Amino acid sequence: MSFSSTTVTHTFEGADGSAASGSVTFTLTERMTQSGITILPAEITATLDASGHISQPLASNQDPGTIPQSAQWRVDWRISSVSGSPVTETFFITVPPGPGTVDLGSLLPQQPIGG
């Protein structure tokens, strides 16, 4: 078995409902190995489109046989809206096995780090 891929999606808006702009960067916290394949940590950046939407395929860090099971995806977002100040936040997520899509909002912790 090899790594499965799940597409992480989400839409960002300002408080006034306007589309946000910016980017979301995903980085593995450590390498993941499975079936003779190793994925090394590297930044994958998804830029928001004109509607404030991202759609980024990521390797699951929950596939059976993945070593180590402690690997996570670090999520750094740098988002701006017409009606507000830029927002920069960092979270850690676990991407479920694919194929399919999952909304980033359902993967985020309820409280930002340091919040």
N, C-alpha and C positions, 0 to 999 in steps of 0.2 A: 504494500500500500504506500502511496506517496501523499504528500500534503494536499489537503483539500483547500479550496479557495472560497471565501465568502465575501460578497461585495458589501462594504459598509457605506451607507447613504445617510444624508441628513440635509435639512434646509435651515439656514440661518436668516433671521429677519431682525430689523430694528424695532424699537418699541412702537414706532408708528406704522409698522407693517411693511416697510420698504425692504427690498433685498439687501442683505449685508454683502460686504466684499472681504477678501482676505484669503487665508489658507489654513489648512489643517495638516500637520506633519505627524506621521506615524513612524515610530522607531522601535524595533525589538529591543527588549532589555538585555537579552543574551541570545546566543546562537541556539537554533533548534535543529535536531537531527532526527531523521526517520528514514528507514529503508535505504540507507546508503546515500542519502541526500542531506546536506547541511545548508540551512539558510542563515546567513550572517547578518548581524545587526547593521542596518543602513537606513537612512532617512528616505521616506516615501512621502512626497508632498502632493496634496490634492488642493487645487485652487478652486475657490467658489466660482460658479458660473454666473451669468447675468441675473439669474433668479435666486442666487445665494445658496445654491445646491452643490453638494459633492457626491461623488460615486467612485469609491476606490476599492478594488479587489485586494484582499489581504490573505495570506496563508493563515489557516487556523492554528492556534496554539493549544487546541483541545483535542486534536486528532488522536485516536488510540495509537500507542507506540511512539509518540513524540517524546523525545528526551532533550532537555529536562522538562518536566511538567510545570516548572516554576516560571518559564518564559512568559512575558506579557508584552503587550504593545503599549508603548508610551504615546500619549496623544497630546500634542501641543497645538493650541489654536491661537491664531492672531486674526481677530475678526473686527471689522469696523462697520459702522452704519452711519447713514447720513444724519440721524437724529441723536447719536450718542458718542461717547468716548470709545476708543479702541479697547478691546477686551483681549487679554492674554491669559490663558489658563493651561494647566497641565493635569492630565488624568492618566490612569493606567487601566487598560481594558483587557478582557479575554475575548477572543474572536471564536464563535462557535464553529463546529465543523460545517463545511459546505457540501454541495453547492447551495446557492441561494443568496438572499440579501438580508441584512439586518440594519435597523436604524441605530445610528450612533447614540442617540438619546437613551435607548434602552440598555446600553452597555455602560453608561457613565455612572459613577458613584453619586449618591444623593447629595454629598457635600464636597465642594472643591478642596484640594489639599490646602491645609492651613486655614480652612473656613470654619 
